[in-house]
Amino acid sequence: MDLEERVAELERRMAALEGAEAPAPARVDGTFWALEGLKAELAGAGAAGEDGAVLFTGTVRLPTQERYEWQFGAFTERLLDEDWATTADSFAALGHPVRLRLLREVLGGRRTAAELAELDDTGTTGQVYHHLRQLTAAGWLQSTGRGRHEVPAARVVPLLVVLTAARP
């Protein structure tokens, strides 16, 4: 099966999952379809794929009815060779409960700094603005003007992946 056929098959399976009401289980039809697709891609990658790769993907509908579809993959060798310290600021921005709450609220539809500052247990208005600046500097939020914020489209699925990976 060539690359185009494999991608078409993955898209077909994703479309089938999008129609499901319940979250998709790790196994669909008795196989690890995403893992098997990744292995097939790696088989065609030659030496670059010898050590494996990581793939994350998602299709998301937020409470605001916005939809996001995203995927990203990286070869293991590249990941292990990178300077992980460059990601410290991004992780640090997520390392505060109030910042995580603000992100959840923004994804849920509260977009203005004023709305976010009205929430219980988020601190003073100045503290909320501080947290919003930290999230914006790390790329988890972007300002859309007039005190409005949103999670950039390319960060919605990665944010949910990070939260999923961090669960005990």
C-alpha positions as CSV (number, residue, x, y, z in Angstrom):
1,M,0.0,0.0,0.0
2,D,1.5,3.4,-1.0
3,L,1.6,6.5,1.1
4,E,-1.5,8.0,-0.5
5,E,-3.6,4.9,0.1
6,R,-2.4,4.8,3.8
7,V,-3.3,8.4,4.3
8,A,-6.7,7.9,2.7
9,E,-7.3,4.9,5.0
10,L,-6.4,6.9,8.1
11,E,-8.7,9.7,7.0
12,R,-11.5,7.2,6.5
13,R,-11.0,5.8,10.0
14,M,-10.8,9.3,11.5
15,A,-14.1,10.3,9.8
16,A,-15.7,7.2,11.2
17,L,-14.5,8.1,14.7
18,E,-15.7,11.7,14.4
19,G,-19.3,10.3,14.0
20,A,-18.9,8.3,17.3
21,E,-20.8,9.8,20.3
22,A,-18.5,8.3,22.9
23,P,-14.7,8.8,23.1
24,A,-12.9,6.3,20.9
25,P,-11.2,3.5,22.8
26,A,-7.5,2.9,22.5
27,R,-8.3,0.0,20.2
28,V,-10.6,0.2,17.3
29,D,-11.7,-3.0,15.5
30,G,-9.2,-5.0,17.5
31,T,-6.1,-3.2,16.2
32,F,-4.1,-0.2,17.2
33,W,-4.9,1.7,14.0
34,A,-2.9,4.8,14.7
35,L,0.1,2.8,15.8
36,E,-0.1,0.5,12.9
37,G,-0.4,3.5,10.5
38,L,2.7,5.0,12.1
39,K,4.6,1.7,11.8
40,A,3.7,1.5,8.1
41,E,4.9,5.1,7.6
42,L,8.2,4.3,9.4
43,A,8.7,1.2,7.2
44,G,8.8,3.5,4.2
45,A,11.0,6.1,5.9
46,G,14.2,4.0,5.7
47,A,17.1,4.8,8.1
48,A,15.3,7.9,9.4
49,G,12.6,5.7,11.0
50,E,14.8,2.9,12.4
51,D,14.6,4.1,16.0
52,G,10.9,4.8,15.8
53,A,8.8,7.9,16.1
54,V,6.1,9.6,18.2
55,L,2.8,10.6,16.7
56,F,0.0,12.6,18.3
57,T,-3.2,13.5,16.7
58,G,-6.7,14.6,17.6
59,T,-10.1,15.8,16.4
60,V,-11.7,18.1,18.9
61,R,-15.0,19.9,19.3
62,L,-15.0,22.5,22.1
63,P,-18.0,23.6,24.1
64,T,-18.0,26.7,21.8
65,Q,-18.6,24.3,18.9
66,E,-15.2,25.2,17.4
67,R,-13.6,22.2,15.7
68,Y,-9.9,21.4,15.5
69,E,-8.1,18.6,13.8
70,W,-4.3,18.3,14.1
71,Q,-1.5,15.8,14.0
72,F,2.2,15.9,14.5
73,G,5.0,13.3,14.4
74,A,8.7,13.3,15.1
75,F,11.4,10.7,14.7
76,T,12.8,9.4,18.0
77,E,16.4,10.2,17.1
78,R,15.5,13.8,16.5
79,L,13.6,14.1,19.8
80,L,16.4,12.5,21.8
81,D,19.1,14.7,20.2
82,E,17.2,18.0,20.8
83,D,18.0,20.3,23.8
84,W,15.0,19.7,26.0
85,A,15.7,22.8,28.0
86,T,14.2,24.9,25.2
87,T,10.8,23.6,26.2
88,A,11.1,24.5,29.9
89,D,9.2,27.8,29.5
90,S,6.3,26.1,27.8
91,F,6.1,23.5,30.5
92,A,6.6,26.1,33.2
93,A,3.6,28.1,31.9
94,L,1.4,25.1,32.4
95,G,2.8,24.4,35.9
96,H,0.4,26.6,37.8
97,P,-3.2,25.6,38.6
98,V,-4.6,29.0,37.9
99,R,-3.0,29.0,34.4
100,L,-4.5,25.6,33.7
101,R,-7.9,26.9,34.8
102,L,-7.6,29.9,32.6
103,L,-6.8,27.8,29.6
104,R,-9.8,25.5,30.3
105,E,-12.0,28.6,30.7
106,V,-10.8,30.1,27.4
107,L,-11.4,26.8,25.6
108,G,-14.9,26.7,27.2
109,G,-15.7,30.2,25.8
110,R,-14.7,32.7,28.4
111,R,-12.4,34.8,26.2
112,T,-12.0,38.3,27.7
113,A,-9.6,39.2,30.5
114,A,-12.6,40.7,32.4
115,E,-14.6,37.5,32.3
116,L,-11.5,35.5,33.4
117,A,-10.8,38.0,36.3
118,E,-14.4,37.5,37.6
119,L,-13.8,33.8,38.2
120,D,-13.5,32.6,41.8
121,D,-10.1,31.4,43.0
122,T,-8.1,32.9,40.2
123,G,-6.6,35.8,42.3
124,T,-6.7,39.5,41.8
125,T,-7.2,41.1,38.4
126,G,-3.4,41.9,38.3
127,Q,-2.6,38.2,39.1
128,V,-4.9,37.1,36.3
129,Y,-3.2,39.4,33.8
130,H,0.2,38.1,35.0
131,H,-1.0,34.5,34.3
132,L,-2.4,35.5,30.9
133,R,1.0,37.2,30.0
134,Q,2.8,34.0,31.0
135,L,0.6,31.8,28.9
136,T,0.8,34.2,25.9
137,A,4.6,34.4,26.1
138,A,4.8,30.6,26.1
139,G,2.5,30.4,23.1
140,W,-0.4,28.7,24.8
141,L,-2.6,31.8,24.4
142,Q,-2.8,34.6,21.9
143,S,-4.4,38.0,22.2
144,T,-7.0,38.7,19.6
145,G,-7.5,42.4,20.7
146,R,-9.7,44.2,23.1
147,G,-8.7,42.0,26.0
148,R,-9.8,38.9,24.2
149,H,-7.7,35.7,24.3
150,E,-7.8,32.4,22.5
151,V,-5.7,29.2,22.4
152,P,-4.1,29.2,19.0
153,A,-5.6,26.6,16.7
154,A,-2.3,24.8,16.4
155,R,-2.0,24.5,20.2
156,V,-5.5,23.1,21.0
157,V,-4.8,19.4,20.4
158,P,-1.2,19.6,21.7
159,L,-2.5,21.2,24.9
160,L,-5.1,18.3,25.3
161,V,-2.3,15.8,24.5
162,V,0.0,17.2,27.2
163,L,-2.9,17.1,29.7
164,T,-3.7,13.6,28.8
165,A,0.0,12.5,29.1
166,A,0.2,14.2,32.5
167,R,-2.7,12.3,34.0
168,P,-1.7,9.7,36.7
